Amino acid sequence: MPSQPSIADFEQLAGSKDLVGYGSLVNRATLRTEIVAAWPARLKGWRRTWRPRPVMEHDSLAIPVPGTALTPSMLTAERAPESFIDGLLVIDFAANLPDIDAREFRYHRRDIALTDLEFISSGSASVSARAPAPDFNLHVYEARPEHPRAEGHSPILRSYLDAVMQGFLREFGAEGVHRFVAETDDFHTEIHEDRHAPLYPRAVTLSPAEIELFELSLGRRGRPSRS
C-alpha cells in the first residue's frame, strides 16, 4: 500500500500556485496526466452512488453490444452531510485542469477545503488537521443533475468496476474494498461481464487473489449479473 502523507509533504507543496488537487477514480494506473503526488484520503459530507450515465451527444461509451445499446452506469459523488467516502487526492499541475475538466464533462467541479479531508499518518493522527492550507485549490467532481438520465439498460461495466476496486485495494486494503461496496448506493445495479473483452478504455489486469476478494466483497450485496 502506498505510504501515507506527512506534514512535510504538504508543507513542501502548499506554497505553490501552479498546482491543483482533485479527487480521482482511486486507481493510479488509470491516471492519464503526469501528476505531482497522490494520497488516499477520506472525504466528509459526500456519498457515492451508481447512476445511469446521462444522455450526451457523441457519447464515446454508448457502446453497442448484441441485442442492446449499452449505456454504462457511472460512479458519482453526491453531497450527503453525514457520510464519508474513501478516495484518492491527486495533486496535479494546474495547467492540466482544462484537460481534466474535458474528461469529466459529465460532472461539475466543486471546491472543497483541506479540512473536508482526513489523512491518517503513521502516528494515527489526522494530518489535515495540522497541515498548512495550500495556496492551490482542491476539488471534487459531482455528477451534473441537469443532464437527463439514461433510460433502460444501464449496467455497471465489470471492466470499470475492476479498475475501481483494484484502486481501493491498493490504497485502503481489503477493508477499504468492503467499505467501498458498503458505502456506495445502488450496487444492486446489473453488472455487464466484459472482463474477457473490456469495454472500459482504461481496463486493468487482475490477479486471481484480487478476483476472489472482489467476488467475496460483492457477495455481501445481492445483485444480478448478466453475461
Secondary structure, DSSP 8 states (H G I E B T S, - for coil): ------HHHHHHHHT-SSEEEEE--S-GGG--S--SEEEEEEEEEEEEEEEE-B--TT-TT-EEETTEEE--EEEEEEEEEEEEEEEEEEEEEGGGHHHHHHHTTTEEEEEE-GGGEE-B-TTS-BSTTTS---SS-EEEEEE-TTS-B--S---EEHHHHHHHHHHHHHHHHHHHHHHHHHHEE-TTS-EE--TTS--STT-----HHHHHHHHHHHTTS---EE-
